[in-house]
Amino acid sequence: MANVAARRAGALAGHLAPEGAGGAAVGAVGRAAAGAGRLLGGEVAVITGAGRGIGEAAAKLFAAAGAKVVVSDVDGPRTDAVCRAIVAAGGTAVGCPGDVTDPAFPKRVMERCKTAFGALTILVNNAGYTWDGVVHRTEDAQWQAMLDVHCTAPFRLIQAAEPLMRQAAKREIAEQGFARRRTVINVSSTSGVHGHAGQANYATAKAGVVGLTKALAKEWGQVSGDRHRSLRFGRGLT
């Protein structure tokens, strides 16, 4: 698992590397901090599923690059552990454990973010899992669970983030003619693009993430300033 986490951190570091770095992957979070400098200084990120795997690597790397991070995971002890690791490394993080499929959770995590940091500039919808089964044996509960965690949860989180992202950008444009950059990253999967045997439920849900991201970009992407577009959207593939 340590090697997997290191590879994930290295891949993310390549994306965060400054211009001219050639996208070279950095194999450890500590070296990533030196390579990325303070690329994300002043940014505030909410990252779901941040207790392990891709989410943990992202939370640590974002913090190493200067972002203030709200770490969220369904596993409370893991949420706390990631926060402690970030703070110990000199970063800034607070935890907000919870189940993203709980209808009350999106508002709670956004309130936690606003109280702790006063703003939100990056939302990473990463939380998810698989519950495999061939089509003819997949039960309704398996099907619905994938839609709930991969589609409905990000949709609700985006809605809850709207005051801190879209409305905030519109206020900035009205006051100063431009808005600071804000980004929504929805993590999809190669399964959602190409399909995978035994994952009809997961593939369908992850394909939905692609559609959600494209629709959101066309709606919120209309909020732009004179100097640069203020809202950006990304689709990560796992």
Buried (B, 14 or more C-beta within 10 A) or exposed (E): EEEEBBEBBBBBBBEBBEEEEEEEBBBBBEBBBEBBBEBBEEBBBBBBBBBBBBBBBBBBBBBBBBBBBBBBBBBEEBBBBBBEBBEEBEBBBBBBBBBBBEEEBBEBBBEBBBEBBEBBBBBBBBBBEBBBBEEEEBEEEBBEBBBBBBBBBBBBBBEBBEEBBBEBBBEBBEEEEBBBBBBBBBBBBEBBBEBBEBBBBBBBBBBBBBEBBBEBBEEBBEBBBEEEBBBBBBBBEB
